[in-house]
């Protein structure tokens, strides 16, 4: 590509530069869009994991409480 650019005049080089800048802008925009989608997905996963953690901790404490109640009943 470099060899073919040497044959271009200033106006043509400016057109190539403008096309490249537009392409880079589209690429950056798409990258930004994909990163935002990934962040949103990770935030949803974080919420799901937090909810699961709360559920498991609650389940653990219920089991612990049931064990204590059974132990107290047996001691009577």
C-alpha positions as CSV (number, residue, x, y, z in Angstrom):
1,X,0.0,0.0,0.0
2,X,2.9,2.4,0.8
3,X,4.2,2.2,-2.8
4,X,0.8,3.1,-4.2
5,X,0.5,6.1,-1.9
6,X,3.6,7.7,-3.3
7,X,1.9,8.2,-6.6
8,X,-1.0,10.2,-5.1
9,X,-1.2,14.0,-5.0
10,X,-2.0,16.0,-1.9
11,X,-5.8,16.1,-2.6
12,X,-5.9,12.3,-3.0
13,X,-3.8,11.8,0.1
14,X,-6.2,14.0,2.1
15,X,-9.1,11.9,0.8
16,X,-7.4,8.7,1.9
17,X,-6.6,10.3,5.3
18,X,-10.3,11.3,5.8
19,X,-11.5,7.8,4.9
20,X,-9.0,6.3,7.4
21,X,-10.1,8.7,10.1
22,X,-13.8,7.8,9.5
23,X,-12.9,4.1,9.6
24,X,-11.0,4.5,12.9
25,X,-13.9,6.5,14.3
26,X,-16.3,3.7,13.5
27,X,-14.0,1.1,15.0
28,X,-13.6,3.1,18.2
29,X,-17.4,3.6,18.4
30,X,-18.0,-0.1,17.9
31,X,-15.3,-0.9,20.5
32,X,-17.0,1.5,23.0
33,X,-20.4,-0.1,22.3
34,X,-19.0,-3.6,22.9
35,X,-17.3,-2.6,26.1
36,X,-20.5,-1.0,27.5
37,X,-22.4,-4.2,26.7
38,X,-19.7,-6.3,28.4
39,X,-19.9,-4.0,31.5
40,X,-23.7,-4.3,31.6
41,X,-23.4,-8.1,31.3
42,X,-20.8,-8.3,34.1
43,X,-23.0,-6.0,36.3
44,X,-25.9,-8.4,35.8
45,X,-23.7,-11.4,36.7
46,X,-22.5,-9.6,39.8
47,X,-26.1,-9.0,41.0
48,X,-27.0,-12.6,40.3
49,X,-23.9,-13.8,42.3
50,X,-24.7,-11.4,45.1
51,X,-28.3,-12.8,45.3
52,X,-27.0,-16.4,45.2
53,X,-24.6,-15.6,48.0
54,X,-27.4,-14.1,50.1
55,X,-29.5,-17.1,49.5
56,X,-26.7,-19.6,50.4
57,X,-25.8,-17.6,53.6
58,X,-29.5,-17.6,54.6
59,X,-29.8,-21.3,53.9
60,X,-26.7,-22.0,56.0
61,X,-27.9,-20.0,59.0
62,X,-31.3,-21.6,58.8
63,X,-29.6,-25.0,59.0
64,X,-27.5,-23.8,61.9
65,X,-30.5,-22.5,63.7
66,X,-32.3,-25.8,63.2
67,X,-29.3,-27.7,64.6
68,X,-29.3,-25.4,67.7
69,X,-33.1,-25.9,68.2
70,X,-32.7,-29.7,67.9
71,X,-29.8,-29.7,70.3
72,X,-31.8,-27.6,72.8
73,X,-34.8,-29.9,72.5
74,X,-32.6,-33.0,73.1
75,X,-31.1,-31.4,76.2
76,X,-34.5,-30.9,77.9
